[in-house]
Amino acid sequence: MAAKLYIVYYSTYGHVERLAQEIKKGAESVEGVEVKLWQVPETLPEDVLGMMGAPPKSDVPVIKPSELPDADGFIFGFPTRFGMMAGQFKSFMDATGGLWKTQQLAGKPAGLFYSTGSQGGGQETTPLTAITQLVHHGMIYVPIGYTFGAGMFEMEQVKGGTPYGAGTYAGDGSRQPSELELAQAFHQGMYIAGITKKLKETA
């Protein structure tokens, strides 16, 4: 039976969603892993999103907390808000209390990816503070470390992402993930899919 990997994200302007798409490609390159994209529910009213200039949501299905236990592993993604995960994703995690009480997610691997507005905007603090969500659920946090190789040491161009996970810089919103950032996202998907598969086979 194939290992199930869920990529669950929140994206306001599309930057996190673009990373999620590339992570999915990487994960799908691992044989024996079934990959699915999910969005978490939006919490802002449509009129507020309109004033923010946020584009319409894609047709990626919206996940319910009760659907999380079906997966064998996860990669969670979100933009930063003041150095922490966006409130929409935090609200979703706040709704997983029933799963926490029964520890239905315990022992499942999970990685993180993210988008920030600037270089000092939370590329490390955002995943670092998000780890608490995984810890309370008993999940196994899977960072990418320096497995991406030379791309981790790029100094000639602006590049998001850290040993914690893939990342991008949104800037004023006009900047899109670079080829190097997308390559790191692909790597993260492939890397965590492989680990999810191994854990599934030994369970």
N, C-alpha and C positions, 0 to 999 in steps of 0.2 A: 504493500500500500504506500502511495506517495506521501511524502511529508508535506504538510500544508503550512505555507508561509504567508502571513497577512502583512501587507504594507498599509498601515493606518496613518492618515495624515490630516492636517488642517492647512489650508492655503488661502490667503486673502487675495493676493495679486497674481498667483500662478507660479511663483518661483519654487516653492516647496513641491508643488504638483509636478513641475518639470523634473526635479530631482527624483521624485517618486517613480515617474515613468522610466527613468534610466535605471533606477535600482531594480525595478521589475524586470527589465531586460537582462540585467546581470544575474538575477536570481533564476530566471528561466533558462539560463545557459547551463544550469546544473541539472543533470538528469535525475529524475525521481523526485522532483520537488514541484508541487502545485502552488502557483503564486496568484494572489488576488489583491487588487487595489481597493481600498475603502477610504471614504471621507468620514470625519466626525461631524456631528450636527453643527450648523451655524447658530450662533446665539444672538447676533445683531439683527435688528429689523432691516428690511429691504431699503427703507428710506435712508437709514444711516449708512448702509453700504453704498448706496448711490452717491451720497455726499462725499464719501471717501474715495469715490472713483473706482471701486472694486468691480471687476468684471463678473458676469454671471458664473455660477458654479458649473462645473462640467457634469457629465452624466455618470460619473463614478458613483456607485451606490453608497448610501449613508449607513454606517454600521451602528448596531445597538450593542451595549455592553454584554448582553446575553449571548452574542455571537462569538465573542472572543475565545471562549474555551474550545471551540471547534478547531482552532489553529494549533500547530505544533511549535511555531515560532513567530516572532514579530519584528518589524522595523517600524518605529514610530517617528513621524516627522511633523515639524511645526515651525512657524516663524517665532522670532523672539519678541518679547515685550518687556523692555527695561531689564534685559539680561536673563529673562526666564521664559518658559514656554507661554505661548499665547493663551489667553483666558478660555478660548473655545476648546482647546485641547485639555486644559486643566478641568473645565466643567465636565468633559467626557470622563476623565479619570475619576472625578469626584463621584460619578454615577456608578462606579464599579465596586461600591462597598459590599454588595452581596457576594461578589466574586472573591473579594478580600476575606470576608468572614469565613468562607468555605475553602479558601486557598486553592481555587480552581486553576489559577495561572502559575502556581508554584512550580519551579523546575523548568519552566519554558524559557528558551533563550530570547533575548530582545536587544535590538540595536536602536540607535537614535540618529536622526539627521535633521538639519535645520537651516534657516535663512536669517541673516541679520542685515541691518541697514548700513552698517559701517564696520570697519576693521576692529574698532573697539566696542562694538555693539553687543557682544555676547557669544562669540564663536566657541568659547570654552565654558562660560558660566551657564549658558542655556542648557547644554547637555548635562553639565555637572549637577545643576539643581534639579534636573528631570530624573536623575537616577533614583531619587527618593521614592518616586512612584513605583519603580520596579522593585526596589528593596522591600517595601511593605507588602507587595504581592508575592514575594519569594521568588521572583523571576531571576534569571541568570543574565546579567548585563554583558553584552558582547561588544567591546570596542574594536575598532579596526587596527588600533596600534599604528605601527609603521609598515604594515603589510602591503600598502600601496606602493612602496618603494621610493624611487627617485622623485616622484610627484609630490611626496610629502615635504621635500626640501626645496621646492621651487621658490626662487627669490627674484626672478626677473619680471614676474607678472603678479597681479593681485589674484589671490586664490583663497577661497573659503575652504572650510573643512579642517579637521584636527584629528589626532588619534582617537578622539571620542566618537567621530563619525563624519560622514560627508556633509558638506555645507556650501553655501553660496552667499554672496553679497548682493543685496537688492538695490542698494544705493537709494536714489530717489524713486525707484520703481522701474526706471527705463533699462537698467542693466539686467541682462539675462545670464543664467549660468554659463560659464565658459566651457570650452571643450575639455579642459583639464578637470574642472569641477564635475562635469558629467562623467568623465572617465573614472573619477574617484567614486562617484555614486554607483556606477556600474560594478566597480570592484566591490563595494560594500554589499551590494545585493548578492553577488556571486559568493563572497566570503561567508556571509551569515547564512545563506541558503545551504552551503556545504556543512556548516556546523549544525544547523537544524536537522539536516538529513542524517548526520552521524548520530546525534542524540536520539533521533527517532528509531534508528536501527538497533541501538543498544538498550532501548527502553524495555 
